[in-house]
């Protein structure tokens, strides 16, 4: 968090708030968002797809009209594609061309192709802008008596097909300005 706050605060300076035009310059913040989407995709199972023709995958016959379910959660944690897949390491995206817009199949939080999520740009812009402003305007601490190791990052069931934290994250904001 300190590294992200330093990046945001050094770039924004005394402007008072982060704007949408500032986001492209906050590279570490963008790496954090990619890592969040890798570990916690908005929908762990993408919308089903129907096959159009017969093909084989890993020795299995896939016939026309079969429904295919893509597990974005498992793809983001696949040790064949990610070193230490269970760890939160935003730096893994440093000098990496991998994005979450559907062209890199090791990171598909919004799906891919014609059936990709139409809200991808609204979602990412909102998340990046909100996170940047929260990091810029506040320092954060845990409630009295709580330690970092007490934070539970388990996922629970969200609305419809989404996931959320099993238990709420409680932090105390300390306003700077």
PyMOL commands that set and color helices and strands:
alter all, ss='L'
color gray80, all
select helices_A, chain A and resi 2-12+20-25+27-39+72-76+90-93+113-115+120-137+148-150
alter helices_A, ss='H'
color red, helices_A
select strands_A, chain A and resi 49-50+55-57+60-62+67-68+138-142+155-157+163-165+171-175
alter strands_A, ss='S'
color yellow, strands_A
deselect
rebuild
show_as cartoon
